[in-house]
Amino acid sequence: QASPKEALVSEFAIEARGLFKTYKTKAAVNDLSLTVRPGLLYAFLGPNGAGKSTTLRMLTGLVKPSAGEVFVMGHSLASEPMTVKSLIGLVPDDLPLFDRLTGDETLLFTGRIHGLPSAEARRRTDELLSYFDLADARGRQVHEYSLGMKKKLALAAALIHRPRVLFLDEALNGVDPVSVKSIADLLRSLVASGVTIFFTTHVLDVAERLCDEVGVIHDGRLVASGTLDEIRQLRQMGADARLEDVFLQVVGAEAVKTPPSFLS
């Protein structure tokens, strides 16, 4: 029988079918269906409160949908949760790191949890700490790290088991420009090797440079999905329209607002 790393080949790396998430009478996500093909970097965008993080949490098993199904590499999250979780890496926005572990201990522990032999966990830990410029801080406890350092450590932990699908929730927020460049280069390298990346961000210029396809959620509904060119054509926008322009039109945002009169 094939191991999770030799998972059955599916047309889609990520597939969501009719996802709903309701809190009391409020639908945070409303009948959302999407597909992401393997080896793509998919940017999932939306205003604050649109349902981005809730969707990502349902796709990764952190939140149970009120209705609908999720498949990762052809495996059902509902019926094969451990297989799916062995195939994915996740950097959530709230960064649930262990404050009293050192950076070194965090990665070694994560590697061992994923079943890596001690020597391999050590080798990968050393390489990741070096790549993310955390080697000098490896002996410091995580609570001493800056936000940017925590983001990089969380990304390193998400990568240590070589996931097939990587989910990132605002992973670039609070990261310095030099590190953003190195992380962006790493993400493109991962995609080139066949990894699928699904990420949420408010940094639209970074998304435009990196993404292969875009999904836009607004008021819990997926209102656009595809390549930037496809969405431009659908919205009858020019070929030179930037992602920011497309995003604002799709969500119906006003490009210019009049300041309060007392500030004029």
C-alpha positions as CSV (number, residue, x, y, z in Angstrom):
1,Q,0.0,0.0,0.0
2,A,1.3,3.5,-0.9
3,S,2.5,5.7,1.9
4,P,1.0,9.1,2.4
5,K,4.0,10.6,0.7
6,E,3.1,8.5,-2.3
7,A,-0.4,9.6,-2.1
8,L,-2.8,8.7,-4.9
9,V,-2.5,11.1,-7.8
10,S,-5.5,13.5,-7.9
11,E,-6.4,16.1,-10.4
12,F,-6.5,18.5,-7.6
13,A,-4.2,19.1,-4.7
14,I,-7.0,20.9,-2.8
15,E,-10.7,20.5,-3.4
16,A,-13.5,22.1,-1.3
17,R,-17.1,21.2,-2.0
18,G,-19.9,23.3,-0.7
19,L,-18.2,24.5,2.5
20,F,-20.4,26.3,5.1
21,K,-19.4,27.5,8.5
22,T,-22.1,29.1,10.6
23,Y,-21.7,30.7,14.0
24,K,-25.2,31.1,15.6
25,T,-27.1,32.8,12.7
26,K,-24.0,34.2,10.9
27,A,-22.6,32.4,7.9
28,A,-18.8,33.0,8.1
29,V,-18.4,30.9,4.9
30,N,-21.3,30.4,2.6
31,D,-21.4,27.5,0.0
32,L,-17.7,27.8,-0.9
33,S,-16.3,25.5,-3.6
34,L,-12.8,25.7,-5.0
35,T,-10.1,23.6,-6.6
36,V,-6.3,24.1,-6.7
37,R,-4.2,22.0,-9.1
38,P,-0.9,20.5,-7.9
39,G,2.2,22.6,-8.1
40,L,0.5,26.0,-8.0
41,L,0.8,29.0,-5.6
42,Y,-2.8,30.0,-4.9
43,A,-3.3,33.4,-3.3
44,F,-6.6,33.6,-1.3
45,L,-7.6,37.2,-0.8
46,G,-10.4,39.1,0.9
47,P,-11.2,42.0,3.2
48,N,-11.0,41.6,6.9
49,G,-13.8,39.4,8.2
50,A,-14.5,38.0,4.7
51,G,-13.9,34.4,5.8
52,K,-10.3,33.8,4.7
53,S,-8.9,32.3,7.9
54,T,-12.1,30.3,8.6
55,T,-11.8,28.7,5.1
56,L,-8.1,27.9,5.7
57,R,-8.9,26.4,9.1
58,M,-11.6,24.2,7.5
59,L,-9.2,23.1,4.7
60,T,-6.6,22.0,7.3
61,G,-8.9,20.4,9.9
62,L,-8.6,23.0,12.6
63,V,-12.3,23.9,12.3
64,K,-15.0,21.4,11.3
65,P,-17.3,22.7,8.5
66,S,-21.0,23.1,9.3
67,A,-21.5,21.4,5.9
68,G,-19.4,20.4,2.9
69,E,-16.3,18.3,2.1
70,V,-12.5,18.8,1.8
71,F,-10.1,16.7,-0.1
72,V,-6.3,17.0,-0.1
73,M,-4.4,15.1,-2.8
74,G,-7.5,13.1,-3.3
75,H,-7.9,12.1,0.4
76,S,-11.0,13.0,2.4
77,L,-10.2,15.2,5.4
78,A,-13.3,13.8,7.1
79,S,-12.5,10.1,6.7
80,E,-8.7,10.2,6.4
81,P,-7.6,13.0,8.7
82,M,-4.2,11.6,9.8
83,T,-3.3,10.9,6.1
84,V,-4.2,14.5,5.2
85,K,-2.3,16.0,8.1
86,S,0.8,14.0,7.2
87,L,0.7,15.6,3.7
88,I,0.2,19.2,4.7
89,G,2.2,21.9,6.5
90,L,0.5,24.9,8.2
91,V,1.5,28.3,9.4
92,P,-1.7,29.7,11.1
93,D,-2.0,33.4,11.8
94,D,-2.0,32.9,15.6
95,L,1.4,31.0,15.6
96,P,0.8,28.4,18.3
97,L,4.4,27.9,19.2
98,F,5.7,26.7,22.6
99,D,7.1,29.8,24.3
100,R,9.3,27.9,26.7
101,L,11.1,25.8,24.0
102,T,14.1,27.2,22.2
103,G,14.0,27.6,18.4
104,D,16.3,24.5,18.2
105,E,14.0,22.4,20.4
106,T,10.9,23.6,18.5
107,L,12.1,22.2,15.2
108,L,13.6,19.0,16.7
109,F,10.3,18.3,18.5
110,T,8.3,19.0,15.4
111,G,10.5,16.7,13.3
112,R,10.2,13.9,15.8
113,I,6.4,14.3,16.0
114,H,6.3,13.7,12.2
115,G,8.3,10.5,12.6
116,L,11.7,11.7,11.5
117,P,14.7,9.7,12.9
118,S,16.7,11.8,15.4
119,A,19.7,12.3,13.1
120,E,17.5,13.4,10.2
121,A,15.5,15.8,12.4
122,R,18.8,17.3,13.6
123,R,20.1,17.7,10.0
124,R,16.9,19.4,8.8
125,T,16.8,21.6,11.9
126,D,20.3,22.8,11.2
127,E,19.5,23.6,7.6
128,L,16.3,25.4,8.3
129,L,17.7,27.5,11.1
130,S,20.6,28.5,8.8
131,Y,18.3,29.3,5.9
132,F,15.9,31.5,8.0
133,D,18.8,33.3,9.7
134,L,17.8,31.9,13.1
135,A,21.0,29.9,13.8
136,D,22.3,32.5,16.2
137,A,19.0,32.5,18.1
138,R,18.6,28.7,18.2
139,G,19.3,28.6,22.0
140,R,16.9,31.4,22.9
141,Q,13.4,30.6,24.1
142,V,10.6,31.4,21.6
143,H,9.0,34.0,23.9
144,E,12.2,36.1,23.3
145,Y,11.7,36.1,19.5
146,S,10.3,39.0,17.6
147,L,7.2,38.5,15.6
148,G,9.2,38.2,12.4
149,M,11.4,35.6,13.9
150,K,8.4,33.6,15.2
151,K,6.9,33.7,11.7
152,K,10.1,32.3,10.2
153,L,10.3,29.6,12.9
154,A,6.7,28.6,12.4
155,L,7.4,28.3,8.6
156,A,10.5,26.2,9.3
157,A,8.4,23.9,11.5
158,A,5.8,23.6,8.8
159,L,8.4,22.5,6.3
160,I,10.5,20.1,8.3
161,H,8.6,17.0,7.2
162,R,8.5,18.1,3.5
163,P,4.8,18.5,3.0
164,R,3.1,18.1,-0.3
165,V,0.7,21.0,0.4
166,L,1.5,24.1,2.4
167,F,-1.1,26.4,3.9
168,L,0.1,29.9,5.0
169,D,-2.2,32.4,6.9
170,E,-0.7,35.9,6.6
171,A,2.7,34.3,6.9
172,L,4.5,37.4,5.6
173,N,3.0,40.0,8.0
174,G,5.6,41.4,10.4
175,V,8.5,40.0,8.4
176,D,11.3,42.3,7.4
177,P,11.8,43.0,3.6
178,V,15.0,41.0,3.3
179,S,13.3,37.9,4.9
180,V,10.2,38.4,2.7
181,K,12.5,38.1,-0.3
182,S,14.1,34.9,0.9
183,I,10.8,33.4,1.9
184,A,9.3,34.4,-1.5
185,D,12.3,32.7,-3.3
186,L,11.8,29.6,-1.1
187,L,8.1,29.5,-2.0
188,R,8.7,29.7,-5.7
189,S,11.4,26.9,-5.3
190,L,8.9,24.7,-3.5
191,V,6.3,25.2,-6.2
192,A,8.9,24.4,-8.9
193,S,9.5,21.1,-7.0
194,G,5.8,20.2,-7.1
195,V,4.6,21.5,-3.7
196,T,1.2,23.3,-3.7
197,I,0.9,26.5,-1.7
198,F,-2.3,28.0,-0.5
199,F,-1.8,31.4,1.2
200,T,-3.8,34.3,2.5
201,T,-2.3,37.7,2.6
202,H,-3.1,41.4,2.6
203,V,0.2,42.3,0.9
204,L,-1.2,42.4,-2.7
205,D,2.0,43.3,-4.4
206,V,3.7,40.2,-3.0
207,A,0.7,38.1,-4.0
208,E,0.8,39.5,-7.5
209,R,4.5,38.7,-7.9
210,L,4.2,35.2,-6.5
211,C,0.8,33.7,-7.3
212,D,-0.2,31.5,-10.2
213,E,-3.9,31.7,-9.4
214,V,-6.0,33.9,-7.2
215,G,-9.2,33.3,-5.2
216,V,-11.2,36.2,-3.8
217,I,-13.7,35.8,-0.9
218,H,-16.2,38.4,0.1
219,D,-18.9,38.1,2.8
220,G,-18.2,34.4,3.0
221,R,-18.6,33.7,-0.7
222,L,-16.0,32.9,-3.3
223,V,-16.5,35.8,-5.8
224,A,-13.6,35.2,-8.2
225,S,-11.1,32.4,-8.9
226,G,-8.5,31.7,-11.6
227,T,-5.5,33.3,-13.1
228,L,-5.1,37.1,-12.9
229,D,-5.6,37.3,-16.6
230,E,-8.8,35.2,-16.5
231,I,-10.3,37.4,-13.7
232,R,-9.3,40.6,-15.7
233,Q,-11.1,39.3,-18.7
234,L,-14.1,38.3,-16.8
235,R,-14.3,41.7,-15.2
236,Q,-13.6,43.4,-18.5
237,M,-10.5,45.1,-17.2
238,G,-7.3,45.9,-19.2
239,A,-4.4,43.6,-19.4
240,D,-2.3,46.2,-17.4
241,A,-4.7,46.2,-14.4
242,R,-2.9,45.4,-11.2
243,L,-4.0,42.8,-8.7
244,E,-5.0,45.7,-6.3
245,D,-7.3,47.2,-9.0
246,V,-8.9,43.8,-9.7
247,F,-9.3,43.1,-6.0
248,L,-11.0,46.4,-5.3
249,Q,-13.4,46.0,-8.2
250,V,-14.3,42.4,-7.3
251,V,-15.1,43.2,-3.7
252,G,-16.9,46.5,-4.6
253,A,-14.5,48.7,-2.6
254,E,-14.3,52.4,-3.2
255,A,-10.9,53.3,-4.6
256,V,-11.1,56.8,-3.1
257,K,-12.9,57.9,0.0
258,T,-13.5,61.5,1.2
259,P,-11.8,62.1,4.5
260,P,-13.9,63.3,7.5
261,S,-14.5,67.0,7.1
262,F,-12.7,68.0,10.3
263,L,-9.5,66.5,8.9
264,S,-9.6,68.4,5.7
